Amino acid sequence: MRSISVDCCIAGGGPAGVMLGVLLARAGLSVAVLEKHGDFFRDFRGDTIHPSTITLLGELGLRQEFLRQPHDTITTLDAVVNGNRLHPVDFGRLPAPDDFLVLMPQWDFLTFLAAHGRSYPGFNLHMQTEATGLIREGGRVVGVRATEPDGELEVRAPLTVAADGRASALRADTELVVDDLGVPVDVLWFSLPKPKEIPPSTLAYLDETSMVLTIDRGTNYQAGMVIRKGSFDVMKQNGLDGFRRAVAATAPFLAPVLGSITDWQQVKLLTVQIDRLQRWHEPGLLLIGDAAHAMSPAFGVGVNYAIQDAVAAANALVAPLRSGAVDESVLAGIQARRMPPVVRMQKLQKRAHELFAKPGGGAVLPNPAPAPLRWLIAAATPFVQRYAARVIGRGFRPEHLGPALREPQAEWRRSAD
Ligand SMILES: Cc1cc2nc3c(=O)[nH]c(=O)nc-3n(C[C@H](O)[C@H](O)[C@H](O)COP(=O)(O)OP(=O)(O)OC[C@H]3O[C@@H](n4cnc5c(N)ncnc54)[C@H](O)[C@@H]3O)c2cc1C
């Protein structure tokens, strides 16, 4: 078995793990980020880069380079409820310049971040390396066992971070207690070409039967349909025709292009989950991102929360990791900082699943809406827009780089060649 030692071992090369690895390596520490896949390619993952993440990239000096990567930009998110068009989100109400949301395939974003990480000698990304369990000695976690293409690997470190997502293998190797908040829905994701007649960019269509999401990806739509949890198998038995009819009933403008779905292989099931650990740590081990708190796709904030966790963790960990020992009180401090915004957002997501992103749709408006209701909506819209832009775009506690992270450690910086 091959064995390596680093300052911090991170299991999982998603947004949380890669961002934490980059930040710690920038502070001059050695990190091993283990990613079980051979690349970052995942279909239909969180592809939203929120204004607060764009601000962070600015703090890292990467904003311009990031915005040069191919991406789509969104400033407003509309919803059509029973044919009534609403404008609940306007990121333009956030302070400039980070007053927009970027849509970028998650694999491009992670490739971009990892490329930046590689400019620090302490950043070691091990692809095709799967963490299989924790190594414990003297009552604390001292590293991770993993498999890599050539065999077994042991990574030893004063701190292990589990950022291996909501099906975390490392979390399963602990006795930490998970609270499952229970969500009554799953989401089907599928890609659709744009029809000839397209309405203004719209995030969601709702009526009394369903909710259909249409995320504008330039040449196509990343489309989603909210279904009752566990009902996908029944839908499949009822055939693709029934599925196409259901989508077209809620978002009629898609009817001309639904014929492009000819096989259930084109429709991916996201089992929606909202859960969180009661405690995110034990001696020598910290869990962050979805591994600590799986977020529902409601409001598309999972990536942002994973990144904010990574920043809060890096801010707190640089000094103790430089000293070679991380007391569990530091890990408790990271949880104490991140738990409140996570709890608030998960409550909001749960409410969304009770009100509108729920099985059988969430129609709340008559069609056509009577004039007094239209006036009320128009009067409330600016307030809703301001609140939604803040809560969705920046989160309840946006994190910033602390003093130890602001400047890369000069002696660690690789020369430009
Ligand atoms: C279909 C779908 C759509 C979503 N849509 C959105 C959206 O629009 N906007 C949004 O913000 N969020 C969305 N989310 C949620 C978002 O993707 C997650 O909240 C976010 O990616 C969490 O980041 P993470 O780094 O904690 O975990 P993940 O992104 O899950 O990353 C975990 C990584 O660990 C790797 N891994 C797993 N096990 C191991 C192991 N044992 N060893 C090594 N590596 C391992 C995985 O391959 C993965 O790369 C969506 C999620 C899904 C599934």
The ligand as a Gaussian input file, in Angstrom:
#p B3LYP/6-31G(d) Opt

LIG

0 1
 C      -29.225000      16.943000     -10.298000
 C      -28.790000      18.047000      -9.362000
 C      -29.091000      19.343000      -9.660000
 C      -28.695000      20.368000      -8.797000
 N      -28.952000      21.660000      -9.136000
 C      -28.374000      22.656000      -8.414000
 C      -28.373000      24.011000      -8.877000
 O      -28.959000      24.324000      -9.918000
 N      -27.712000      24.936000      -8.148000
 C      -27.045000      24.609000      -7.007000
 O      -26.423000      25.489000      -6.391000
 N      -27.052000      23.355000      -6.532000
 C      -27.668000      22.365000      -7.215000
 N      -27.564000      21.080000      -6.799000
 C      -26.887000      20.799000      -5.551000
 C      -25.400000      20.950000      -5.716000
 O      -24.922000      20.247000      -6.857000
 C      -24.755000      20.439000      -4.441000
 O      -25.366000      21.024000      -3.305000
 C      -23.282000      20.803000      -4.441000
 O      -22.652000      20.282000      -5.585000
 C      -22.630000      20.260000      -3.173000
 O      -21.255000      20.369000      -3.315000
 P      -20.301000      19.372000      -2.519000
 O      -18.927000      19.701000      -2.966000
 O      -20.627000      19.394000      -1.092000
 O      -20.720000      17.908000      -3.010000
 P      -20.759000      17.287000      -4.474000
 O      -20.949000      18.307000      -5.508000
 O      -21.716000      16.160000      -4.395000
 O      -19.294000      16.728000      -4.665000
 C      -18.856000      15.572000      -4.023000
 C      -17.705000      15.002000      -4.836000
 O      -17.149000      13.932000      -4.125000
 C      -16.918000      12.856000      -5.002000
 N      -16.975000      11.649000      -4.179000
 C      -18.068000      11.051000      -3.669000
 N      -17.710000      10.012000      -2.901000
 C      -16.368000       9.973000      -2.940000
 C      -15.400000       9.115000      -2.329000
 N      -15.760000       8.110000      -1.518000
 N      -14.093000       9.344000      -2.566000
 C      -13.702000      10.379000      -3.380000
 N      -14.576000      11.202000      -3.985000
 C      -15.888000      11.009000      -3.752000
 C      -18.014000      12.946000      -6.035000
 O      -17.651000      12.313000      -7.236000
 C      -18.144000      14.460000      -6.191000
 O      -17.296000      14.953000      -7.190000
 C      -27.998000      20.050000      -7.614000
 C      -27.708000      18.716000      -7.301000
 C      -28.080000      17.715000      -8.173000
 C      -27.729000      16.278000      -7.828000

